């Protein structure tokens, strides 16, 4: 399947906020392939998406401070992270469907409003229940915002501009996870933990106002009856039950009542999702989607990779503070080399991808990540940041940067414009659900992460598991991700095969 948007560009907005064509590619006034669009729209979408990605990891360093304020239990810590990524991941496909059926700009602004309001509630929360609920609401807002933003980008830009925009989108995705830990540490140490949520409020308001001025409506005629609400509900509750089961396996054991109940509920709910999807007229994921090999394989890589990276950051946030004795601000700064390496790797990948293609970048990048994790797995009982942690961070970052760029381009390469919201939802579902399951699984593998001795014992086990997962994922990418020679041949015009 060729990328139809390359020949039928979809112009959601024009310079200075005046529409030149409707968002479905109305030929009246449509620009040709060579027409360049202003980067203003990309900047706005990235501003909002950076907040969404940032909030996956920004709470990690702040969790001890939040927990002291609200007297958290051990499960409260995990759910502050999990509630966000599960709701954002579980509802992304539904959000993608909304972006495809209705006006993209309206969906983007709705998601942005929910996310910004929930950030304000998180910033003023006084109990664990309020914090976890508001984090879930942040995730729901992100689920509407992200697919609409990527859909606006894909349908606004064409040719080399689109390839550049997707590469930058992928870079933001990789940077945001590591930068969240750095920013969380800086804000927590200087302004207090509430500032990590307050900072989203002015950014969200500014992004909303500027979007109204620069992004045109897409004038779609959607039909709400084609929305698969039961399917979305079954998916979200099934994922919540699954993470509940995995997290309890680490705390109470794999045969405990909590684990068995969670696993049973997850099986029933996800089984119900399968039955619903077979019967509804417009399923959450149309069956034909599973035949788009580039999208399915790239999204699978996204899920496992993000689980490993977010899990590694989660464990290291605890390790740096509880074992090496770093303050929140120092722990944040100690993640800076990881963020820098990710940025450097992503920049190099943006230049190389037109020559080697997304598949080869994925296979190679995953092996580099595995090497970095294997190095960290050699940690001894008397660790030092400079000799035991830093080299592993740099290697993992250099391998991770190219991955997100390659995944974004590979996943969207065989997608028609009317599928762009769904496709971005599938890809980012992998990102968010992978993050939740990664943290839960590595926590279960690690065992005791609450004491210094427990962390020292768990660290090699956790990073051995990550290294093995990345090697297996590299083999999967080599087998499952299609070669995209057309991409390189077209000079990066976004054509692909599946």
ZAVEXPA-596928 format. One line per 5 residues: number of its first residue (from 0); their letters; for each residue x, y, z of C-alpha. Coordinates in nm, 3 decimals, decimal comma, always signed. Example, Ala and Ser with C-alpha at 12.3 -4.5 7.8 and 13.67 -1.06 7.14 Angstrom:
2
0	as	+1,230:-0,450:+0,780 | +1,367:-0,106:+0,714
***
This chain:
498
0	xxxxx	+0,000:+0,000:+0,000 | +0,152:+0,331:-0,098 | +0,123:+0,638:+0,120 | -0,181:+0,804:-0,038 | -0,116:+1,134:+0,130
5	xxxxx	+0,190:+1,178:-0,088 | -0,030:+1,227:-0,392 | -0,338:+1,371:-0,228 | -0,204:+1,611:+0,032 | -0,434:+1,706:+0,312
10	xxxxx	-0,394:+2,066:+0,419 | -0,541:+2,118:+0,760 | -0,408:+2,471:+0,785 | -0,232:+2,738:+0,588 | +0,009:+3,022:+0,660
15	xxxxx	-0,132:+3,285:+0,894 | -0,423:+3,058:+0,986 | -0,609:+3,070:+0,652 | -0,714:+2,737:+0,509 | -0,612:+2,659:+0,152
20	xxxxx	-0,800:+2,329:+0,144 | -1,010:+2,128:+0,378 | -0,839:+1,861:+0,583 | -0,955:+1,583:+0,354 | -0,767:+1,708:+0,055
25	xxxxx	-1,030:+1,911:-0,130 | -0,873:+1,971:-0,474 | -0,989:+2,331:-0,478 | -0,685:+2,526:-0,378 | -0,484:+2,215:-0,292
30	xxxxx	-0,110:+2,265:-0,296 | +0,119:+2,043:-0,501 | +0,381:+1,806:-0,366 | +0,651:+2,073:-0,371 | +0,464:+2,333:-0,168
35	xxxxx	+0,630:+2,405:+0,164 | +0,415:+2,464:+0,471 | +0,516:+2,676:+0,773 | +0,664:+2,489:+1,068 | +0,436:+2,675:+1,313
40	xxxxx	+0,179:+2,395:+1,319 | +0,447:+2,132:+1,384 | +0,586:+2,341:+1,671 | +0,243:+2,364:+1,835 | +0,175:+1,992:+1,805
45	xxxxx	+0,520:+1,913:+1,946 | +0,469:+2,155:+2,237 | +0,158:+1,964:+2,343 | +0,304:+1,618:+2,275 | +0,619:+1,697:+2,472
50	xxxxx	+0,402:+1,755:+2,781 | +0,231:+1,419:+2,725 | +0,558:+1,226:+2,687 | +0,718:+1,418:+2,973 | +0,445:+1,316:+3,213
55	xxxxx	+0,526:+0,947:+3,162 | +0,846:+0,992:+3,363 | +0,839:+1,338:+3,524 | +0,686:+1,199:+3,846 | +0,955:+0,935:+3,900
60	xxxxx	+1,206:+1,152:+4,084 | +0,926:+1,339:+4,265 | +0,749:+1,026:+4,393 | +0,930:+1,013:+4,731 | +0,834:+1,377:+4,798
65	xxxxx	+0,472:+1,324:+4,686 | +0,451:+1,007:+4,896 | +0,572:+1,184:+5,210 | +0,313:+1,460:+5,164 | +0,023:+1,218:+5,118
70	xxxxx	+0,142:+0,916:+5,321 | +0,147:+0,685:+5,019 | +0,135:+0,309:+5,047 | +0,366:+0,109:+4,820 | +0,083:+0,041:+4,574
75	xxxxx	+0,001:+0,415:+4,557 | +0,348:+0,484:+4,416 | +0,299:+0,238:+4,132 | -0,051:+0,357:+4,046 | +0,053:+0,723:+4,017
80	xxxxx	+0,267:+0,606:+3,723 | +0,037:+0,330:+3,596 | -0,292:+0,524:+3,604 | -0,147:+0,778:+3,361 | +0,010:+0,545:+3,107
85	xxxxx	-0,274:+0,291:+3,116 | -0,552:+0,542:+3,052 | -0,352:+0,718:+2,783 | -0,254:+0,388:+2,621 | -0,589:+0,214:+2,664
90	xxxxx	-0,788:+0,503:+2,515 | -0,548:+0,600:+2,236 | -0,720:+0,380:+1,978 | -1,054:+0,534:+2,071 | -0,891:+0,878:+2,047
95	xxxxx	-0,750:+0,789:+1,708 | -1,097:+0,688:+1,589 | -1,236:+1,021:+1,713 | -0,962:+1,204:+1,521 | -1,052:+1,015:+1,204
100	xxxxx	-1,429:+1,066:+1,234 | -1,448:+1,425:+1,354 | -1,261:+1,752:+1,324 | -0,896:+1,692:+1,417 | -0,854:+2,039:+1,563
105	xxxxx	-1,155:+1,996:+1,793 | -1,027:+1,659:+1,916 | -0,680:+1,806:+1,976 | -0,819:+2,101:+2,172 | -1,054:+1,878:+2,374
110	xxxxx	-0,770:+1,648:+2,474 | -0,547:+1,945:+2,553 | -0,818:+2,097:+2,776 | -0,872:+1,773:+2,969 | -0,497:+1,721:+3,011
115	xxxxx	-0,436:+2,079:+3,129 | -0,729:+2,076:+3,373 | -0,622:+1,740:+3,516 | -0,268:+1,875:+3,558 | -0,408:+2,156:+3,772
120	xxxxx	-0,600:+1,904:+3,986 | -0,282:+1,694:+4,027 | -0,091:+2,006:+4,135 | -0,345:+2,082:+4,407 | -0,419:+1,723:+4,516
125	xxxxx	-0,418:+1,647:+4,889 | -0,482:+1,270:+4,890 | -0,358:+0,961:+4,710 | -0,705:+0,896:+4,564 | -0,726:+1,245:+4,415
130	xxxxx	-0,374:+1,221:+4,275 | -0,431:+0,880:+4,112 | -0,769:+0,989:+3,969 | -0,630:+1,312:+3,826 | -0,335:+1,123:+3,676
135	xxxxx	-0,586:+0,891:+3,508 | -0,770:+1,198:+3,371 | -0,439:+1,334:+3,240 | -0,396:+1,004:+3,057 | -0,746:+1,026:+2,907
140	xxxxx	-0,669:+1,377:+2,780 | -0,341:+1,256:+2,631 | -0,531:+0,977:+2,451 | -0,736:+1,237:+2,262 | -0,451:+1,481:+2,211
145	xxxxx	-0,178:+1,255:+2,072 | -0,353:+1,089:+1,773 | -0,510:+1,419:+1,668 | -0,173:+1,595:+1,684 | +0,005:+1,334:+1,474
150	xxxxx	-0,287:+1,324:+1,230 | -0,265:+1,703:+1,189 | +0,109:+1,673:+1,118 | +0,072:+1,388:+0,867 | -0,207:+1,566:+0,678
155	xxxxx	-0,050:+1,913:+0,685 | +0,294:+1,829:+0,546 | +0,396:+1,638:+0,234 | +0,711:+1,486:+0,088 | +1,039:+1,567:+0,258
160	xxxxx	+0,867:+1,805:+0,499 | +0,650:+1,521:+0,628 | +0,953:+1,293:+0,670 | +1,136:+1,568:+0,861 | +0,829:+1,633:+1,077
165	xxxxx	+0,790:+1,262:+1,162 | +1,160:+1,235:+1,246 | +1,132:+1,534:+1,484 | +0,816:+1,381:+1,635 | +1,009:+1,062:+1,703
170	xxxxx	+1,297:+1,258:+1,856 | +1,060:+1,438:+2,092 | +0,919:+1,101:+2,196 | +1,262:+0,967:+2,287 | +1,387:+1,286:+2,453
175	xxxxx	+1,074:+1,338:+2,661 | +1,111:+1,022:+2,866 | +1,465:+1,102:+2,985 | +1,406:+1,477:+3,004 | +1,108:+1,412:+3,230
180	xxxxx	+1,334:+1,268:+3,498 | +1,572:+1,565:+3,470 | +1,294:+1,824:+3,481 | +1,120:+1,639:+3,764 | +1,436:+1,652:+3,973
185	xxxxx	+1,504:+2,019:+3,903 | +1,147:+2,133:+3,974 | +1,105:+1,915:+4,284 | +1,427:+2,043:+4,440 | +1,371:+2,411:+4,358
190	xxxxx	+0,994:+2,472:+4,358 | +0,848:+2,159:+4,518 | +0,676:+1,858:+4,363 | +0,352:+2,042:+4,284 | +0,540:+2,248:+4,024
195	xxxxx	+0,587:+1,945:+3,798 | +0,211:+1,957:+3,735 | +0,160:+2,334:+3,755 | +0,407:+2,385:+3,468 | +0,166:+2,214:+3,226
200	xxxxx	-0,108:+2,470:+3,285 | +0,038:+2,782:+3,115 | +0,189:+2,567:+2,838 | -0,148:+2,402:+2,772 | -0,332:+2,736:+2,765
205	xxxxx	-0,074:+2,889:+2,527 | -0,083:+2,587:+2,295 | -0,465:+2,600:+2,287 | -0,484:+2,970:+2,203 | -0,221:+2,944:+1,928
210	xxxxx	-0,386:+2,633:+1,781 | -0,715:+2,821:+1,743 | -0,526:+3,089:+1,549 | -0,313:+2,870:+1,320 | -0,482:+2,532:+1,263
215	xxxxx	-0,793:+2,525:+1,042 | -1,095:+2,302:+1,107 | -1,113:+1,991:+0,892 | -1,493:+2,001:+0,838 | -1,560:+1,631:+0,882
220	xxxxx	-1,901:+1,472:+0,899 | -1,856:+1,203:+1,162 | -2,115:+0,957:+1,288 | -2,101:+0,892:+1,662 | -2,292:+0,565:+1,613
225	xxxxx	-1,979:+0,415:+1,456 | -1,777:+0,467:+1,775 | -1,692:+0,144:+1,956 | -1,746:+0,264:+2,314 | -1,791:-0,090:+2,463
230	xxxxx	-1,468:-0,200:+2,298 | -1,277:+0,097:+2,440 | -1,417:+0,028:+2,790 | -1,324:-0,342:+2,771 | -0,971:-0,257:+2,653
235	xxxxx	-0,903:-0,004:+2,931 | -1,045:-0,217:+3,213 | -0,872:-0,528:+3,079 | -0,535:-0,351:+3,075 | -0,592:-0,213:+3,426
240	xxxxx	-0,667:-0,565:+3,550 | -0,357:-0,702:+3,373 | -0,123:-0,447:+3,532 | -0,292:-0,503:+3,869 | -0,216:-0,874:+3,834
245	xxxxx	+0,148:-0,821:+3,733 | +0,211:-0,567:+4,009 | +0,055:-0,796:+4,273 | +0,265:-1,088:+4,149 | +0,575:-0,897:+4,258
250	xxxxx	+0,425:-0,801:+4,594 | +0,220:-1,105:+4,695 | +0,346:-1,381:+4,462 | +0,221:-1,534:+4,137 | -0,024:-1,767:+4,314
255	xxxxx	-0,176:-1,509:+4,550 | -0,549:-1,439:+4,543 | -0,492:-1,081:+4,423 | -0,280:-1,196:+4,131 | -0,523:-1,471:+4,029
260	xxxxx	-0,826:-1,239:+4,051 | -0,649:-0,971:+3,846 | -0,534:-1,220:+3,583 | -0,879:-1,377:+3,558 | -1,046:-1,037:+3,522
265	xxxxx	-0,792:-0,934:+3,257 | -0,852:-1,255:+3,061 | -1,231:-1,215:+3,074 | -1,226:-0,845:+2,980 | -0,976:-0,880:+2,694
270	xxxxx	-1,168:-1,187:+2,574 | -1,483:-0,975:+2,579 | -1,298:-0,714:+2,373 | -1,223:-0,979:+2,111 | -1,591:-1,078:+2,092
275	xxxxx	-1,705:-0,714:+2,076 | -1,461:-0,636:+1,795 | -1,599:-0,926:+1,587 | -1,958:-0,802:+1,615 | -1,963:-0,421:+1,604
280	xxxxx	-2,001:-0,248:+1,265 | -1,702:-0,019:+1,324 | -1,453:-0,197:+1,555 | -1,188:-0,011:+1,751 | -0,927:-0,170:+1,526
285	xxxxx	-1,065:-0,263:+1,182 | -0,950:-0,615:+1,088 | -0,764:-0,481:+0,784 | -0,533:-0,289:+1,020 | -0,367:-0,612:+1,128
290	xxxxx	-0,264:-0,669:+0,766 | -0,054:-0,350:+0,760 | +0,268:-0,525:+0,846 | +0,478:-0,211:+0,884 | +0,237:-0,065:+1,143
295	xxxxx	+0,187:-0,383:+1,346 | +0,556:-0,477:+1,361 | +0,676:-0,124:+1,440 | +0,412:-0,083:+1,713 | +0,521:-0,413:+1,871
300	xxxxx	+0,881:-0,292:+1,874 | +0,760:+0,035:+2,028 | +0,581:-0,148:+2,312 | +0,871:-0,369:+2,420 | +1,138:-0,101:+2,375
305	xxxxx	+0,943:+0,158:+2,575 | +0,875:-0,097:+2,848 | +1,248:-0,157:+2,881 | +1,350:+0,211:+2,870 | +1,078:+0,345:+3,104
310	xxxxx	+1,136:+0,050:+3,339 | +1,510:+0,124:+3,338 | +1,448:+0,490:+3,420 | +1,204:+0,394:+3,698 | +1,455:+0,156:+3,860
315	xxxxx	+1,745:+0,398:+3,819 | +1,543:+0,683:+3,973 | +1,517:+0,474:+4,289 | +1,874:+0,341:+4,263 | +2,039:+0,681:+4,226
320	xxxxx	+1,855:+0,824:+4,528 | +1,840:+0,523:+4,764 | +2,170:+0,349:+4,683 | +2,402:+0,625:+4,562 | +2,246:+0,889:+4,789
325	xxxxx	+2,170:+1,148:+4,519 | +1,924:+1,428:+4,594 | +1,630:+1,474:+4,353 | +1,812:+1,751:+4,164 | +2,138:+1,553:+4,144
330	xxxxx	+1,948:+1,241:+4,031 | +1,783:+1,450:+3,761 | +2,120:+1,585:+3,646 | +2,264:+1,233:+3,644 | +2,006:+1,143:+3,378
335	xxxxx	+2,127:+1,432:+3,158 | +2,392:+1,220:+2,975 | +2,118:+0,967:+2,891 | +1,900:+1,243:+2,745 | +2,198:+1,387:+2,554
340	xxxxx	+2,289:+1,046:+2,412 | +1,927:+0,987:+2,303 | +1,922:+1,327:+2,132 | +2,255:+1,261:+1,959 | +2,142:+0,917:+1,846
345	xxxxx	+1,813:+1,054:+1,713 | +1,989:+1,336:+1,524 | +2,227:+1,089:+1,362 | +1,935:+0,861:+1,271 | +1,746:+1,147:+1,103
350	xxxxx	+2,037:+1,188:+0,863 | +2,102:+0,817:+0,813 | +1,749:+0,681:+0,775 | +1,713:+0,782:+0,410 | +2,020:+0,571:+0,328
355	xxxxx	+1,980:+0,263:+0,547 | +1,603:+0,255:+0,608 | +1,403:+0,217:+0,931 | +1,445:-0,161:+0,959 | +1,823:-0,161:+0,981
360	xxxxx	+1,819:+0,123:+1,230 | +1,580:-0,074:+1,450 | +1,783:-0,396:+1,443 | +2,112:-0,218:+1,513 | +1,970:+0,022:+1,771
365	xxxxx	+1,817:-0,259:+1,976 | +2,149:-0,444:+1,992 | +2,318:-0,125:+2,115 | +2,051:-0,086:+2,386 | +2,106:-0,450:+2,482
370	xxxxx	+2,481:-0,387:+2,515 | +2,418:-0,090:+2,745 | +2,179:-0,293:+2,962 | +2,428:-0,582:+2,975 | +2,692:-0,341:+3,104
375	xxxxx	+2,460:-0,219:+3,381 | +2,386:-0,581:+3,472 | +2,752:-0,618:+3,581 | +2,691:-0,380:+3,875 | +2,869:-0,492:+4,195
380	xxxxx	+2,781:-0,431:+4,559 | +2,990:-0,111:+4,583 | +2,870:+0,089:+4,281 | +2,981:+0,428:+4,153 | +2,783:+0,652:+3,919
385	xxxxx	+3,083:+0,746:+3,705 | +3,217:+0,396:+3,642 | +2,912:+0,172:+3,684 | +2,609:+0,376:+3,569 | +2,721:+0,653:+3,332
390	xxxxx	+2,877:+0,432:+3,059 | +2,564:+0,217:+3,045 | +2,342:+0,527:+3,025 | +2,538:+0,662:+2,729 | +2,529:+0,333:+2,536
395	xxxxx	+2,156:+0,284:+2,602 | +2,085:+0,643:+2,493 | +2,282:+0,610:+2,168 | +2,083:+0,297:+2,084 | +1,746:+0,439:+2,189
400	xxxxx	+1,758:+0,767:+1,994 | +1,749:+0,608:+1,646 | +1,476:+0,365:+1,753 | +1,198:+0,616:+1,807 | +1,278:+0,795:+1,480
405	xxxxx	+1,277:+0,467:+1,285 | +0,962:+0,338:+1,454 | +0,762:+0,657:+1,384 | +0,852:+0,657:+1,015 | +0,810:+0,280:+0,967
410	xxxxx	+0,474:+0,270:+1,144 | +0,319:+0,551:+0,937 | +0,476:+0,455:+0,603 | +0,186:+0,249:+0,464 | -0,105:+0,453:+0,596
415	xxxxx	-0,377:+0,633:+0,400 | -0,473:+0,976:+0,531 | -0,816:+0,864:+0,651 | -0,638:+0,602:+0,867 | -0,375:+0,834:+1,013
420	xxxxx	-0,552:+0,888:+1,346 | -0,607:+0,514:+1,398 | -0,250:+0,432:+1,297 | -0,099:+0,687:+1,535 | -0,327:+0,549:+1,806
425	xxxxx	-0,198:+0,194:+1,747 | +0,164:+0,311:+1,756 | +0,129:+0,523:+2,068 | -0,081:+0,255:+2,240 | +0,231:+0,042:+2,215
430	xxxxx	+0,429:+0,327:+2,372 | +0,200:+0,382:+2,671 | +0,091:+0,023:+2,742 | +0,452:-0,087:+2,701 | +0,557:+0,170:+2,963
435	xxxxx	+0,298:+0,045:+3,214 | +0,372:-0,325:+3,161 | +0,748:-0,258:+3,160 | +0,741:-0,090:+3,501 | +0,507:-0,356:+3,641
440	xxxxx	+0,704:-0,651:+3,499 | +1,047:-0,523:+3,605 | +0,911:-0,442:+3,952 | +0,780:-0,799:+3,977 | +1,116:-0,940:+3,858
445	xxxxx	+1,314:-0,716:+4,094 | +1,127:-0,799:+4,413 | +1,230:-0,557:+4,688 | +1,289:-0,204:+4,555 | +1,224:-0,028:+4,888
450	xxxxx	+1,564:-0,084:+5,056 | +1,925:-0,023:+4,959 | +2,014:-0,393:+4,987 | +1,708:-0,492:+4,785 | +1,795:-0,250:+4,506
455	xxxxx	+2,158:-0,363:+4,489 | +2,044:-0,727:+4,463 | +1,771:-0,648:+4,209 | +1,975:-0,425:+3,977 | +2,171:-0,697:+3,788
460	xxxxx	+1,856:-0,909:+3,752 | +1,654:-0,620:+3,609 | +1,915:-0,522:+3,352 | +1,990:-0,880:+3,251 | +1,618:-0,913:+3,176
465	xxxxx	+1,620:-0,588:+2,974 | +1,929:-0,697:+2,776 | +1,774:-1,034:+2,688 | +1,445:-0,867:+2,589 | +1,627:-0,623:+2,356
470	xxxxx	+1,822:-0,903:+2,184 | +1,498:-1,095:+2,128 | +1,329:-0,779:+2,002 | +1,613:-0,716:+1,757 | +1,561:-1,065:+1,614
475	xxxxx	+1,187:-0,994:+1,590 | +1,252:-0,664:+1,406 | +1,487:-0,837:+1,162 | +1,216:-1,092:+1,083 | +0,893:-0,891:+1,106
480	xxxxx	+0,963:-0,531:+1,002 | +0,945:-0,498:+0,621 | +1,227:-0,347:+0,425 | +1,137:-0,006:+0,291 | +1,356:+0,043:-0,012
485	xxxxx	+1,098:+0,275:-0,161 | +1,156:+0,513:+0,128 | +1,524:+0,553:+0,053 | +1,468:+0,557:-0,322 | +1,212:+0,833:-0,291
490	xxxxx	+1,453:+1,045:-0,092 | +1,242:+1,016:+0,217 | +0,906:+1,099:+0,064 | +0,731:+0,866:+0,300 | +0,645:+0,580:+0,062
495	xxx	+0,660:+0,238:+0,213 | +0,574:-0,127:+0,169 | +0,419:-0,376:+0,399
***
